[in-house]
Amino acid sequence: MKDTHVVIVVAHPDDAESFCGGTIARLTQSGNRVSLVVCTSGNRGSHDCAISPTNLIHLRREEQSASQKVLSIEEIIWLGYEDGKLAYQPELLDRLIRIYRQLRPRVIITFDPWKHYDFHPDHRAVGFAATEARMLADLPWICPELTLEGTSAWHPDEMYLFAPQEPNYWVDISETIDIKIEARLAHHSQNDFIHNENDRQRFIEMIRFNARKDGAHHNMAYAESYYKVDGTDLLL
């Protein structure tokens, strides 16, 4: 896949790197455009009581910016919701419909909201909103104000769900695993369990272990798994 616009919708800074960082690197290396939608500000995503939510917002934006450079992501769209509150934001669906209709991507990548025992409410909320928005974005009177202002309907050709309950598609990230690791490590506020070099190496090995497990039965040294929703010829 080349010269294709891909929109990735996640709940928090560091989600994209954790779940599909190797895929993003492959996409951008192949000349595709990647836009990242981050639905929350990450303002509550820390165990450290010494850092205020306001300061955490600034820190996590800086971390996401550093990771953006590593992955060569074209743009980041911040929706700015509170951590842990996405399930109570009814306008999230309409905001994602607007983004799809304005950006007109061919591919959407987001959470699998049907994954069993994913207890994070933001992950589930984003997965449902992002998948529903893709279905509804091509109906001109779902958000009539968009149609009336000239933002025409749009249907992305393909959708991939990461961290899936039932994977049916695997992306070989053997050549981009190191980039994925670098991008994930850029989110220092989320690495509060790293106290020394041994901790850092254990975390890196955990990332490698999970990627090896995903690729084990598909002749891939390292992989990221997805549920590929449509049977199109668009291949990540």
ABEGO torsion letter per residue (X at the ends): XBGBBBBBBBABBGAAAAAAAAAAAAAAAAGBBBBBBBABAGAABBABAABBAAAAAAAAAAAAAAAAAAAGBABBBBAGBBBGAAAABAAAAAAAAAAAAAAGBABBBBBBAABBGBABAAAAAAAAAAAAAAAAAABAAABAAAAAAGBBBBBBABBBBBGBABBABBBBAAAAAAAAAAAAAABAAAAAABABAAAAAAAAAAAAAAAAAAAAAAGBABBBBBBBABBBABBX
